[in-house]
């Protein structure tokens, strides 16, 4: 009887350990890329045109504590700037504006496994949001403005194990506003796909 109980417990424990794409007590690195869109934050400008989409790249390192919890540090940056052209509300001057956003975010992460090869996850983090804006006036004067602020990020995604140490992921992130009101401000949405590599599994 005791032997049967021990066997059952061993099977259950083995199943729980395997029901996650990345095993517990594991460090992993990730890289992903995708498209980001900045919400309209140009109240000071009467727009003639705007390009608010940009490719973005994301690098991260994480630690998986157990089946359901982990911690992740990510850095993301736009590859090309977003831009807008128009007339200033304040003085009717013609301007062109370019902006590039980046961030460094620390996020607790919650995993909900479906099997030993797939799961969904939710992360809610906070960190520093960086923005660089270049404003070109009708007189061809360039003014560069650097800003940074403390903000949040919410992410929802899906993991699929594709190898012993490789995991494919698809994820949507929504972040707090970048920049400031007189250059470019607005929330940022990012849809990206990538892979992660894990090691030191127990």
Secondary structure, DSSP 8 states (H G I E B T S, - for coil): -HHHHHHHHHHHHHHHHHSSSS-SSEEEEEEEEEEEEE----TTEEEEEEE-EEEEEEEEEEEE-SSSEEEEEEEEEESS-EEEEEEETTT--EEEEEEEEEEEEEEEEEEEESSSSEEEEEEEEEEEEEEEEEEEETT--EEEEEEEEEEEEEEEEEEEE-SSSEEEEEEEEEEEEEEETTTEEEEEEEEEEEEEEEE---
